[in-house]
Amino acid sequence: MSLIHALVARGPVILAEHASGQRDFSAAAEKILSRIPPNNSKLTYVWEDLLIHYISTSTATYLVVADDSVGRRMPFAFLADVQRRFEDRYSPEQIGDALAYGMQGEFGGVLGESREMMDQYTHDTSSDPLKQAREDLGNVKDIMVKNVEQILSRGERIDLLVDRTNDMSSQAFAFRKRSTVLRRQMWYKNVRIMVLTGFVILLLLYIFIASFCGAGLNQCRG
């Protein structure tokens, strides 16, 4: 399936979605939705061998995850058709008042048709909806392409399912343990140096005195 995951959202709030594959892109989509500016825009993000396309309007955002082999024209034609169906069905007031997944029951069924509709957009280049979407889209050369890594700040990754907290805690514990062992080793080393230094000082003092008083120190008595 060339078009894998489709959704409609208001800002970061997903209103309805449909997945045609086994992978769950909801978390990644929410991360991208939170960074889409609140204005009319069209954009493609690159992630591994996938492309994440969206159309954003003042009322809603339409997003689809697709294989990079399908290009951009077909996904944006698909999004334009989804946008037309959504805006025909709901008013701006209804969209603004909807809760998270509040339109899943109604529009989820429409997106559910996307399993067939995706095939149509991918393989049937003569379909009427595609021609209509092509007219609506016009020239798509102005669609920018960004690498998704550029929008993730503070070291965040699009692979949101990987939680590195436990690994970092383990590394911190190991570092503290190594530091404690090192401090003990340095303390024992310092003690040995001090004992050895004291012994050498006493030995030198004995040699110095013995040079005047003899080895038994009995020449200096009386």
Rosetta silent file (secondary structure, phi, psi, omega in degrees, C-alpha in Angstrom):
SEQUENCE: MSLIHALVARGPVILAEHASGQRDFSAAAEKILSRIPPNNSKLTYVWEDLLIHYISTSTATYLVVADDSVGRRMPFAFLADVQRRFEDRYSPEQIGDALAYGMQGEFGGVLGESREMMDQYTHDTSSDPLKQAREDLGNVKDIMVKNVEQILSRGERIDLLVDRTNDMSSQAFAFRKRSTVLRRQMWYKNVRIMVLTGFVILLLLYIFIASFCGAGLNQCRG
SCORE:     score description
SCORE:     0.000 S_00000001
   1 L     0.000  120.789 -175.381    0.000    0.000    0.000 S_00000001
   2 L   -75.906  -37.513  175.384    1.621    3.237   -1.184 S_00000001
   3 E  -101.229  118.986 -163.709   -0.494    5.538    1.017 S_00000001
   4 E  -101.734  -44.652 -172.040   -0.228    4.128    4.512 S_00000001
   5 E  -143.468  128.283 -178.969   -1.828    6.358    7.148 S_00000001
   6 E  -128.352  146.954  178.687   -4.269    9.256    6.757 S_00000001
   7 E  -154.799  162.066  172.481   -5.811   11.618    9.285 S_00000001
   8 E  -124.447  134.160 -175.404   -7.659   14.881    9.768 S_00000001
   9 E  -139.702  159.104  169.672   -6.740   17.103   12.716 S_00000001
  10 E  -116.014  105.930 -172.109   -7.395   20.491   14.269 S_00000001
  11 L    62.491 -132.308  178.250   -4.024   21.708   15.402 S_00000001
  12 L   -84.859   -0.073 -175.835   -2.453   18.811   17.348 S_00000001
  13 E   -91.397  116.540  178.549   -5.877   17.231   18.019 S_00000001
  14 E   -78.496  125.601 -178.942   -6.637   14.281   15.744 S_00000001
  15 E   -94.531  -36.931  179.012  -10.310   14.270   14.753 S_00000001
  16 E  -159.423  147.666  179.132  -10.370   11.162   12.559 S_00000001
  17 E  -152.849  163.442  177.386   -7.784    8.796   11.109 S_00000001
  18 E  -148.251  131.121  178.470   -7.382    5.598    9.143 S_00000001
  19 E  -115.091  129.737  179.053   -4.393    3.244    8.940 S_00000001
  20 L  -103.896   -1.437  178.239   -4.029    0.769    6.102 S_00000001
  21 L  -118.968 -175.943 -178.170   -0.781   -0.769    7.371 S_00000001
  22 L   -87.281  -22.628 -178.592    0.412   -2.461   10.534 S_00000001
  23 L   -78.524  143.076 -179.433    2.632    0.371   11.766 S_00000001
  24 L  -101.555  115.338 -178.140    1.100    2.986   14.060 S_00000001
  25 L  -103.758   10.666 -174.866    2.059    6.529   13.073 S_00000001
  26 H   -60.624  -46.314 -178.063   -0.265    8.338   15.505 S_00000001
  27 H   -64.153  -43.281  178.432    2.493    9.406   17.915 S_00000001
  28 H   -65.004  -40.040  179.042    4.742   10.603   15.104 S_00000001
  29 H   -63.599  -41.627  178.731    1.823   12.424   13.473 S_00000001
  30 H   -62.639  -37.277  178.805    0.956   14.189   16.734 S_00000001
  31 H   -63.454  -41.669  179.369    4.581   15.324   17.039 S_00000001
  32 H   -72.584  -40.931 -179.488    4.475   16.836   13.547 S_00000001
  33 H   -58.879  -35.772 -178.805    0.992   18.310   14.004 S_00000001
  34 L   -68.193  -14.025 -177.977    2.191   20.217   17.068 S_00000001
  35 L  -109.606    2.415  178.333    4.773   21.967   14.899 S_00000001
  36 L   -79.438  125.397 -179.194    2.598   22.926   11.932 S_00000001
  37 L   -66.056  149.084 -177.187    2.078   26.718   11.881 S_00000001
  38 L   -79.295   62.296  176.524   -1.553   27.917   12.090 S_00000001
  39 L  -149.012  174.218 -179.551   -1.785   29.138    8.511 S_00000001
  40 L   -73.732  122.050 -178.173   -2.494   27.827    5.043 S_00000001
  41 E  -158.419  159.500  174.363    0.421   25.694    3.933 S_00000001
  42 E  -132.154  133.832 -173.271    1.452   22.527    2.095 S_00000001
  43 E  -153.470  153.647  175.472    4.541   20.623    3.136 S_00000001
  44 E  -127.213  128.996  175.015    6.342   17.298    2.855 S_00000001
  45 E  -106.578  140.312  178.802    8.566   15.850    5.562 S_00000001
  46 E   -99.243  128.391  177.906   11.110   13.141    4.776 S_00000001
  47 E  -141.012  109.433 -179.013   11.428   10.266    7.238 S_00000001
  48 L    53.792 -123.105  179.259   13.552    7.222    6.322 S_00000001
  49 L   -99.298   18.582 -178.783   11.942    5.740    3.188 S_00000001
  50 E  -118.330  157.206  173.924    8.618    7.468    3.849 S_00000001
  51 E  -121.021  134.749  178.283    7.188   10.889    3.051 S_00000001
  52 E  -111.112  111.616 -176.129    4.750   12.673    5.363 S_00000001
  53 E  -106.440  147.250  173.415    2.574   15.114    3.428 S_00000001
  54 E  -149.610  154.145  168.828    0.056   17.586    4.787 S_00000001
  55 E  -120.755  125.051 -178.014   -2.272   20.384    3.754 S_00000001
  56 E  -115.152  134.513  175.383   -3.051   22.890    6.484 S_00000001
  57 L  -123.251 -177.942 -179.646   -5.910   25.388    6.475 S_00000001
  58 L   -69.539  -17.159 -177.001   -7.267   27.806    9.050 S_00000001
  59 L  -111.615  -29.256 -174.512   -9.696   25.149   10.313 S_00000001
  60 L  -155.279  164.137  175.665   -8.032   21.753    9.844 S_00000001
  61 E  -123.301  134.750 -178.966   -4.932   19.845    8.796 S_00000001
  62 E  -115.970  122.931 -170.777   -5.028   16.888    6.394 S_00000001
  63 E  -133.039  143.789  176.618   -2.054   14.516    6.630 S_00000001
  64 E  -142.979  139.855  174.020   -0.985   11.292    4.936 S_00000001
  65 E   -99.808  130.382 -174.835    2.055    9.019    5.333 S_00000001
  66 E  -140.105  158.041  171.122    3.206    7.502    2.041 S_00000001
  67 E   -65.366  146.995  179.533    6.026    5.508    0.488 S_00000001
  68 H   -69.199  -18.068 -179.207    8.616    7.703   -1.138 S_00000001
  69 H   -68.535  -21.183 -177.251    8.154    5.704   -4.359 S_00000001
  70 H   -83.651  -10.487  179.211    4.718    7.244   -4.918 S_00000001
  71 L    78.357 -155.452 -177.924    6.104   10.786   -5.098 S_00000001
  72 L  -115.900  -26.174 -174.975    4.142   13.852   -4.033 S_00000001
  73 H   -62.467  -48.002 -178.509    1.505   14.444   -6.692 S_00000001
  74 H   -64.178  -47.819  178.781   -0.671   11.458   -5.798 S_00000001
  75 H   -59.877  -39.547 -179.927   -0.618   12.030   -2.005 S_00000001
  76 H   -73.037  -29.740  172.999   -1.520   15.698   -2.376 S_00000001
  77 H   -65.672  -41.808  176.699   -4.284   14.831   -4.810 S_00000001
  78 H   -61.101  -46.070 -179.782   -5.586   12.392   -2.213 S_00000001
  79 H   -63.180  -37.818  178.629   -5.377   15.043    0.536 S_00000001
  80 H   -63.282  -37.870  178.825   -7.222   17.556   -1.620 S_00000001
  81 H   -70.361  -40.238  176.415  -10.065   15.093   -2.090 S_00000001
  82 H   -62.243  -41.273  178.599  -10.170   14.325    1.653 S_00000001
  83 H   -61.188  -44.028 -179.938  -10.233   18.067    2.356 S_00000001
  84 H   -62.310  -44.404 -179.923  -13.146   18.574   -0.045 S_00000001
  85 H   -64.872  -40.579 -177.313  -15.156   15.743    1.536 S_00000001
  86 H   -67.637  -46.349 -177.808  -14.429   16.957    5.061 S_00000001
  87 H   -70.188  -28.028  175.142  -15.335   20.591    4.417 S_00000001
  88 H   -69.999  -28.691 -174.780  -18.513   19.553    2.591 S_00000001
  89 H   -89.254  -34.662 -172.837  -19.583   17.522    5.615 S_00000001
  90 L  -124.244  144.411  175.613  -18.626   19.839    8.527 S_00000001
  91 L   -85.888  162.047  176.784  -18.880   23.555    9.199 S_00000001
  92 H   -57.316  -34.006  178.864  -15.997   25.544   10.728 S_00000001
  93 H   -66.153  -43.275  178.405  -17.991   25.729   13.985 S_00000001
  94 H   -63.405  -40.443  178.674  -18.377   21.942   14.115 S_00000001
  95 H   -65.210  -41.077 -178.362  -14.671   21.481   13.436 S_00000001
  96 H   -68.556  -28.545 -177.382  -13.750   24.009   16.119 S_00000001
  97 H   -93.489   -8.052 -173.874  -15.951   22.363   18.763 S_00000001
  98 L   -70.149  142.541  175.951  -15.005   18.746   18.013 S_00000001
  99 L   -86.071  172.767  177.698  -13.159   16.706   20.631 S_00000001
 100 L   -58.190  128.163 -177.193  -10.220   14.403   19.952 S_00000001
 101 L    57.740   22.540 -179.920  -11.421   11.625   17.623 S_00000001
 102 L   -69.389  -17.390  179.815  -14.862   13.215   17.863 S_00000001
 103 L  -110.705   11.208 -178.623  -15.407   12.699   14.125 S_00000001
 104 H   -63.794  -39.229 -178.203  -13.955    9.210   13.966 S_00000001
 105 H   -61.758  -41.275 -178.155  -17.391    7.623   13.969 S_00000001
 106 H   -89.760  -56.938 -173.754  -18.615    9.576   10.944 S_00000001
 107 H   -82.553  -17.738  174.003  -15.545   10.602    8.993 S_00000001
 108 H   -59.814  -34.614  176.234  -13.543    7.588   10.033 S_00000001
 109 H   -65.521  -36.933  177.410  -15.843    5.649    7.733 S_00000001
 110 H   -66.422  -43.968  176.515  -15.024    8.048    4.913 S_00000001
 111 H   -67.367  -27.977  176.975  -11.326    7.631    5.607 S_00000001
 112 H   -60.954  -29.826  176.276  -11.991    3.904    5.854 S_00000001
 113 L   -68.956  -11.902 -177.075  -12.829    4.041    2.189 S_00000001
 114 H   -64.134  -21.232  176.080   -9.287    5.261    1.707 S_00000001
 115 H   -58.261  -40.768  175.372   -8.110    1.636    1.544 S_00000001
 116 H   -81.963  -38.396 -176.685   -9.797    1.531   -1.861 S_00000001
 117 H   -65.986  -35.249  178.318   -9.316    5.226   -2.522 S_00000001
 118 H   -63.429  -42.874  176.787   -5.576    4.955   -1.901 S_00000001
 119 H   -61.394  -39.155 -179.435   -5.314    2.215   -4.499 S_00000001
 120 H   -63.671  -46.341 -179.804   -7.300    4.358   -6.868 S_00000001
 121 H   -67.544  -29.672 -176.519   -5.026    7.354   -6.405 S_00000001
 122 H   -80.794  -38.101 -169.439   -1.921    5.214   -6.699 S_00000001
 123 H  -112.260  -25.490 -175.774   -2.803    3.095   -9.713 S_00000001
 124 L  -104.804   93.849 -176.715   -5.663    4.739  -11.605 S_00000001
 125 L   -78.220   -5.356 -178.341   -4.301    7.952  -13.118 S_00000001
 126 L  -104.703    9.629 -175.845   -7.467    8.570  -15.120 S_00000001
 127 L   -69.098  145.359 -179.635   -9.909    8.739  -12.163 S_00000001
 128 H   -62.510  -42.310  177.663  -12.225   11.731  -12.031 S_00000001
 129 H   -58.542  -35.162  179.202  -11.410   12.574   -8.380 S_00000001
 130 H   -66.879  -41.239  178.156   -7.749   12.781   -9.315 S_00000001
 131 H   -63.235  -41.724  178.521   -8.486   15.184  -12.147 S_00000001
 132 H   -63.751  -44.638  179.536  -10.574   17.324   -9.811 S_00000001
 133 H   -64.196  -36.212  179.637   -7.868   17.276   -7.169 S_00000001
 134 H   -64.713  -38.399  177.214   -5.255   18.171   -9.772 S_00000001
 135 H   -67.742  -38.677  179.731   -7.276   21.224  -10.748 S_00000001
 136 H   -67.118  -38.845 -176.877   -7.704   22.193   -7.094 S_00000001
 137 H   -75.585  -37.189 -176.802   -4.028   21.803   -6.346 S_00000001
 138 L    70.052 -135.544 -177.992   -2.706   23.548   -9.425 S_00000001
 139 L   -85.561  120.628 -178.324    1.031   23.766   -9.494 S_00000001
 140 L   -98.031   12.329 -178.594    2.604   21.755   -6.687 S_00000001
 141 L   -68.873  -17.981 -178.308    6.147   22.888   -7.382 S_00000001
 142 L   -85.654    1.123  179.921    5.939   25.338   -4.477 S_00000001
 143 L   -73.220  120.586 -178.189    5.531   22.493   -1.983 S_00000001
 144 E   -80.620  152.951  176.001    8.561   22.570    0.246 S_00000001
 145 E  -122.848  123.932  177.223   10.348   19.474    1.398 S_00000001
 146 E  -122.820  149.114  171.727   12.017   19.384    4.784 S_00000001
 147 E   -77.307  131.829 -173.974   13.789   16.636    6.567 S_00000001
 148 H   -62.622  -23.007  178.885   11.745   15.719    9.606 S_00000001
 149 H   -63.560  -25.730 -177.021   14.893   15.766   11.743 S_00000001
 150 H   -71.432  -20.341 -177.553   15.023   19.560   11.321 S_00000001
 151 H   -97.549   -4.775 -179.178   11.757   20.087   13.199 S_00000001
 152 L   -96.952  112.007 -175.924   12.616   17.914   16.164 S_00000001
 153 L   -95.443  167.782  175.611   14.351   20.030   18.812 S_00000001
 154 L    53.502   39.647  173.074   16.314   19.162   21.933 S_00000001
 155 L    74.734   10.827  179.702   17.526   15.828   20.571 S_00000001
 156 L   -70.744  153.271  179.661   14.039   14.423   20.015 S_00000001
 157 L  -123.505  152.938  178.762   13.653   11.680   17.401 S_00000001
 158 L   -69.627  -23.373  176.047   10.745   10.740   15.204 S_00000001
 159 L   -77.474   81.799 -170.956   11.075    7.225   16.534 S_00000001
 160 L   -78.167  -10.786 -177.019    9.002    8.140   19.580 S_00000001
 161 L   -80.209  -11.684 -179.680    8.495    4.572   20.745 S_00000001
 162 L   -89.124  113.287  179.334   12.120    4.292   21.899 S_00000001
 163 L  -101.938  113.548 -175.147   12.370    5.386   25.523 S_00000001
 164 L   -95.577    7.426 -175.216   15.986    5.954   26.506 S_00000001
 165 H   -62.107  -46.209 -178.541   15.302    6.982   30.111 S_00000001
 166 H   -62.926  -39.464  179.345   16.170    3.604   31.631 S_00000001
 167 H   -63.554  -41.351  179.527   19.353    3.385   29.616 S_00000001
 168 H   -66.196  -38.857  178.134   20.442    6.835   30.766 S_00000001
 169 H   -64.176  -40.546  178.883   19.698    5.949   34.397 S_00000001
 170 H   -64.222  -40.740  178.677   21.777    2.793   34.099 S_00000001
 171 H   -65.047  -39.605  179.146   24.658    4.737   32.623 S_00000001
 172 H   -65.212  -41.001  178.827   24.461    7.308   35.427 S_00000001
 173 H   -64.070  -42.981  179.481   24.473    4.555   38.078 S_00000001
 174 H   -64.270  -37.342  178.333   27.470    2.868   36.455 S_00000001
 175 H   -65.026  -43.290  178.292   29.288    6.203   36.319 S_00000001
 176 H   -63.449  -39.130  179.868   28.650    6.842   40.010 S_00000001
 177 H   -65.204  -43.769  178.467   29.834    3.329   40.885 S_00000001
 178 H   -64.107  -36.693  179.327   33.027    3.749   38.873 S_00000001
 179 H   -65.049  -41.621  178.781   33.621    7.135   40.514 S_00000001
 180 H   -63.121  -45.240  178.739   33.276    5.617   43.997 S_00000001
 181 H   -61.350  -42.056 -179.719   35.703    2.812   43.163 S_00000001
 182 H   -64.516  -41.641  178.395   38.175    5.320   41.708 S_00000001
 183 H   -62.268  -40.952  177.892   37.990    7.538   44.806 S_00000001
 184 H   -64.190  -42.705  179.162   38.714    4.538   47.052 S_00000001
 185 H   -62.040  -41.515  179.486   41.640    3.482   44.906 S_00000001
 186 H   -66.161  -36.369  179.715   43.081    7.003   45.020 S_00000001
 187 H   -66.037  -45.913  177.162   42.650    7.120   48.834 S_00000001
 188 H   -62.215  -37.885  178.959   44.503    3.807   49.338 S_00000001
 189 H   -64.807  -42.602  178.421   47.208    4.978   46.978 S_00000001
 190 H   -64.479  -40.110  178.426   47.652    8.220   48.928 S_00000001
 191 H   -62.087  -44.175  179.546   47.801    6.303   52.234 S_00000001
 192 H   -62.305  -39.764  179.480   50.503    3.989   50.839 S_00000001
 193 H   -64.831  -42.402 -179.854   52.499    6.966   49.602 S_00000001
 194 H   -64.712  -42.610  178.821   52.250    8.685   52.985 S_00000001
 195 H   -62.978  -45.393  179.915   53.329    5.525   54.865 S_00000001
 196 H   -63.229  -40.344  178.843   56.214    4.975   52.461 S_00000001
 197 H   -63.691  -42.651  177.888   57.272    8.614   52.755 S_00000001
 198 H   -62.416  -41.536  179.286   57.214    8.404   56.561 S_00000001
 199 H   -63.337  -42.759  179.961   59.283    5.221   56.512 S_00000001
 200 H   -63.499  -40.239  179.524   61.869    6.808   54.193 S_00000001
 201 H   -63.643  -44.670  178.240   62.096    9.891   56.441 S_00000001
 202 H   -63.377  -39.932  179.684   62.627    7.737   59.536 S_00000001
 203 H   -63.999  -43.604  179.255   65.226    5.647   57.709 S_00000001
 204 H   -65.023  -38.759  178.983   67.152    8.740   56.601 S_00000001
 205 H   -64.478  -40.891  178.317   66.949   10.153   60.120 S_00000001
 206 H   -63.095  -44.652  179.536   68.319    6.895   61.551 S_00000001
 207 H   -60.504  -40.715 -179.386   71.200    6.851   59.018 S_00000001
 208 H   -64.310  -45.871 -179.772   72.050   10.445   59.872 S_00000001
 209 H   -69.101  -39.092 -178.971   72.128    9.817   63.631 S_00000001
 210 H   -64.068  -27.239  179.200   73.905    6.466   63.218 S_00000001
 211 H   -65.782  -21.790  178.714   76.717    8.193   61.376 S_00000001
 212 H  -103.526  -33.242 -171.432   77.586    9.998   64.629 S_00000001
 213 H  -108.458   -1.182 -176.906   76.421    7.553   67.266 S_00000001
 214 L    87.549  167.894 -175.843   77.063    4.198   65.630 S_00000001
 215 L   -64.829  -33.255  179.195   74.639    1.611   64.403 S_00000001
 216 L   -89.102   -2.104  179.164   73.402    0.857   67.916 S_00000001
 217 L    63.911   16.419 -176.951   73.273    4.563   68.848 S_00000001
 218 L   -87.277   -9.971  179.680   75.213    3.674   72.034 S_00000001
 219 L   -76.848  -17.860 -178.622   78.158    5.996   71.284 S_00000001
 220 L   -95.419    0.286 -178.343   76.010    9.043   71.942 S_00000001
 221 L   -78.963  148.820  179.279   74.866    7.888   75.369 S_00000001
 222 L    72.489    0.000    0.000   76.180    9.649   78.444 S_00000001
